[in-house]
């Protein structure tokens, strides 16, 4: 049973910074921040879960069955992540590419301490609380000061896993698959990385979040491994009997010139190649949701709407369904994972071709971070626009990708990847 406590604060932005600073003492941390983006589907402005009471860590084998059992047995809040490589448990697939990060393939924990932020109110939920623990923690949070950061003596040198000419060759191979009819579309990703390099994870996350301010920002810490994410994309959410998925397909750069910026957004909205990319994934998501939906309940609520973020314009669609009470929440994830926006169509063929052409095991990149509530509701994002860091191995990684269709121009796809990589590169190099 959780002890609940309500705390009012006049300065929610300061409280958020102090709270995230205080969280760094724990081995298990999940911080989810909407950055004040208003949406009818948002439950909280921000959420912090820390300090594992119980945990589930596993590889892909029977991963979703293990998660389902864990979710049913705790009947509590659980927070964690799903790596892209869980595809190997839902389909006859493998992940043989290089992995410099070594994240476990699935990890969830039941937090001892949970903070739910909405407007200027904070709800604290504690498990196994000792006397005055909440009051003591609130005092500590208020006084928390980030430690002074020791700057790395040598600058971080970012390397490319796939160089430009090789990228063009691989995209050409993918286009040949499309022309043969093997696939209609596939998301092709490439890794940028730095070896023997150290960063301050909290400082790096704050910088990345400041220049992007996305609606699904995430700071995740599992012992010596970190995710610092400025993702703008929701994968899937369940609230009551309603399920929604919001894939992003279609990207354009921002401009400081207001007139040019409006034109870039308008051009994206009417770009036939970008729209066809988005619509193909909408069809895939509709099909995925239909596995657990009640008959006739799958609907496209919003098609190809352009939203503007600090770094880029994005084309987003919203697809919804309704599920019956007897559907296990983990089954909804199992039948839709990995998300269509990061795979392609048809999904299994696309994933096989992706595995052949990419040089890096995706791991947490293009996976998902989120939570299950005690009543079985859940909310999960898509891990893009993110820096991944293994502190023990001193290995830093960020990946970017784009959707390849029959209309793709390899040079334009390469340039789109560089636009998406801009924020991560800036943060690491400055």
N, C-alpha and C positions, 0 to 999 in steps of 0.2 A: 504493500500500500504506500502511495506517495503522499508526503506532507506538502501542502500547497501554501504559498505565501504570495501576497500581492504587494508590489512596490511601485510607487509613482516617482517619476523623475521629470524635472523641468527641461533638462538638456539631454534628449535621447541620443544625439550624436556623440556627445562626450561619454555617456554611459556605455554606448556600443564599443568605443575605442578602449575604454577602461576594462570592459568585460573581456574583450578579445586578448588584451594584454595579460589579464589575470589567468586566462585559460591556458597559457603557455606552460604552466607547471605540470600539466597532466600529459600522460602518454597517449590518451585517446581523446581527440577533439574533432567535432564537426560544427562548423559555423556556416550558416546559410543566411544571406543578406539580400533583400530585394532592392536595396538602394533607393527606397521611396518610390519605386515604380508602382503605380496604381493599376490594379487589374481585378476584374470581378472574380477571378479564380485564386487570389491571394488570401491565405488565412492569417499569416503573420508578416510583420515587417522584417523580422530577423529571428533566428533560433540558434541557441547554443546548447550542445550536448557534450558533457565531459565526464571522464572518469568511469571506466567500465566496471560494472557490477558483475555482469556475465558477458561473454563474447562468443562469436562464431567465426572461425577462420578456416577456409578450405580451398582446395583447388577446384577445377571445373567439374570433376566427376561427381554426379548426383548433387550438384551445388544447389539447384533450386528446391530439390526435395529436402535437403538439410535446412535451407532457409525457411521453407514452409513449416517444418517441425519446430524450428527455433521461434518463429513468429507466433505459432499457436501455443507453445509451451510458456512463453514469457507473458503473453497477453498484456504487454506493456509497450512503451515507446522503445523502438530500436532504430539505430542510425548506422549507416554504413555505405558501402559501395559495391557496384557490380562492374567487373572489368569486361571489356569487349570480348575477351577470349572465352566467356561463358557460352558463346555460340557453339563451342565444341561439346556442350552437354545437351543442347537442344537439337543439334543436327550432326551428321557424320562429317565433322570438319576437324582440322588441326591448326595449331599455331606453332610454326617451326622457326619463325624469324628471330633475329637478334633482340635480346631484352637487356637493356642496361640498368633497369630500375628495380626489378625483383619485387614488385608488389604482390602480396597474396591475391589469388584470383577472385575471391569473395571475402568480404569482411564486414561484420555487423556487431554492434555492441549495445547493451542495455545500460544507459547512463545512470550514474548515481545522482548527478546534478543536471537539471534541465532548466533553461531560461527561454521563455516565449515572450517576444516583444511585439506589442501592437500599440500604435499611436504613442502616448507617453506613459504607458503602463507596462510593467514587467511581471509576468507570472513565473514564480519559481516553484519547481516540483522536485523534491528531494526524496531519495530512497534511503532507508537505514540512517535516518538523521540522528545526530547526537545533540545534546542541549546547546541552544544558542548558535548552532552552526550557521544558519541562514544569516543572522545578524552579523556574525563575525565575518562571513564571506562578503557581505555587502560593504562592510568597512574596508576590507582588504581591496575589493574592487575599486572603491572610490580613491584609494591611495596608490593604486598600481602605477608604476612608472616603467616604461619600456627600458631595458638595459641599453647602455650606449653601444652602438654597433661598431665593431672593429672592421674597418674597411679592408677588403682583400688587397694584398700587396700587388698582385698581378691582375690585370683586367681579364674579364671572362672572355675566352675566345670561342665564339660559336662556329660550329662546323656543320656542314650539310651531309646528311646520310645519302642523299641522291643529288648529284650535280645536274646542272641545267640541261646539258646535252642528253644525259641519261634519262632525265625526266621526260624530255620530248620523245625519246624512243619508247619509253614505257606507255606514255599516253597514246602514241601511235598504235602500239600493240592492243591497247584497250579499245581504240576506235575500230580496229580490225575485228575484234570480238563483237562489237556492236553491229558492224556491217554484215557479219555472218549470222546475226540473229541470236547469238548466245545470251546477250543482255541488251536492255534498252538504256540503262544508266548505271553507273557505279561511282561511289565516292572513293577517290584515290588520294592517299595521304602520304606525307613525307615528314621525316623527323629532322629537327635542328637540335644540336646537343653540345654540351661542354663537359670535358673530362677534367678530373683533378681540380675541381672548382668548388668554392664555398659561397653560400649566400645566407643572409639572415631571413628565414622564411616569413616572419611576420612583417618585417619592413618591406620585403619584396611583394607580398600580398597587398599591403596597403598602397604601395605605388601603383600596382597593376589595377587595383580597384578604383583608385582615384582618377586614372586616365580613361577608364572604361565605364564605370558605374553601371554595370549590367543588372538585370532583374534577378539573376540566379547565381550571384557571386558565392564562392565556397572557399573556406579554409579548412583543410582536413589534415590531421596529424595522426599517424599510427606509428608510435615509437619513433624510429629514425627516418620515416618516409612521410613526405608532404605533398599535398596538392594545393596549388594556389591558382584559383580559377576565376576568370571573368566571363563566364559563359552567359550568353543571352537566351539560351534555349531550354525550354521545358521538354522533357521526354514524355512523362505521363503522370497523371494525378487522378486519384480516386477520392470522391467526397460523397458519402452516402452511397446511393446506387449509381451515381453518375461518374463516368470516366472520360477524361479529355487528354488528347495528345496534340502538341503544337510544333510540328516540324518546321525547321527553317531550311529553305532552299532558295538561293538568289541573294547575291551580295553586291553592293556598290560602295565605293569609297565616299567619305565625306569631304566637303570643301569648306574652307574658311570664308569664301565668298558666298553670301547668302543666296544670290540669284543662281549661281552655278550649282550650289548644294540642292536647291529645290528642283533644278533640272535633272540632276543625277538621280534623285528619288523618283521623279516622274518617269524618267527613261527606264529605270529599273522596273517600275510598275507595269510598263507596256512592252518590256523586252520579251519577245516570244520564246527565245531559248530558255531564259530564266523561268518564265511561267510554265513552260512544258516540263522542266526539271521538277518544279514544285508540284505540279498536278500529278506527275507519275508517282511521287512519294505519297501524296494524299491518297491515291488509289491503293497503294501498298498498305498504308496505315489503316484505311477503312477495312481492308481484308484482314489485317492482323486483329483489329478490335472485334471483328465479327465472330471470332472463335469463342469469345466469352459473352457477347452481347445478347440481350433479349431480341427476339425477332423484330426486324424493322426499325431498331432503335439507333443504328449508326447514321450520324448526320454530319455534313460539313457545315460548320457554323460560320466559318470565315475562310475565304479562299484568296490566296496570293495578296494579302494586305501588307503594304510596306510600312515598317516601323523604323524610326531613326534612333540610333545609339551614338555615343560620343565618337566612336572610331569608324563605324560603318552604318549604311542603310541595309536592312534585311527584309526579305519577303517571308512572311509567316502565314501558315494556315492553321485553323483550329478544327479538329475532328472530335466528335463526342459519341458516346454510346451509353446505354444503361445496362446494368448487370443485375441478376437476381441475387437474393440474399444468400443462396447456397454456394455461390462462386467464391472459392478461396482467393484472397487478394494476390497471393504469390503467383497463382495461375494466370492472372491478367498480365503480369510481367513476363512470365515464362513464354507466353504465346505472342508477345510483341517484341521480344528482345533478340538481337540488338535492334535499336531503333532504325527505322527506314531511312532517315536522313543521313545516316552514317554508313549505310550499306549500299543499296541500289535495288534495281528491279530487273528480272526476278531476283528475289533476295538471296537464295542459296547459291545460284550461279554467280551472282555478283561477289559474294563473300569468298568463293573459291578463287576467282580471278584476282581479287584484291590481295589475297594471301600470296599468290604467285608473284605478283608484280611489286608489292611493297617490300621494303628492306628491313622494317622494324616490326616487332610484335607490338600491337597497339596497347595492350594492357589497360590501364585506367583511362587513357585517352580514347575518346568515343565510347566510353562506358558511362556510368551514371553514379551520382551521389544523392542520397535522400533519406527518407525515414518512413516507418510505419507507425501510426498512432495505435493506441490500445484497442480502438474499435475496428481496426483493419483498414482505415483510410490511409492513403500514402501520397507522397509527392516526390518526384525524382527529376533531376535535370539531365542535360547532355554535356559530357565533359569535352568542351572545345575551348579555344582561347585560354589555354591553361599552361602553367609551368609545373612540371613534376620534378621532385628532388629527392634523391637518396643521399642523406647526410653522411652515412658511413662510407659509401662508395665514392662520395664527392662527385656525383653524376647528376647533371641538370639536363632536362629534356623538354622541348615543346614541339608539338606536331601541328600541321595544318593540312587541310585537304580541300578538294573541290569536286563537284559532280561532273563526270564526263558523260556527255551524250553525243548523238550523231552530229550535232551542230557545234561541238566544241572545237575551239582553236587552241592548240597546245600553248602558244605564247600567252594568250589571254588567261588561260587557266593558271599558268605559272605566275602571272602578274596578280591574279586574284589571291593566290596563296601568300604572296609577299604582303599584300594589303592586310590579310588576316594575321600575319606574323608580326606586323609592325609594333603593336603594343608590347608583346612579350620581349622582342628584341630591345626596344627602347628601355624597358625596365631593367633588363639584365646588363646592358652596356653603359648605363648612366649611374 
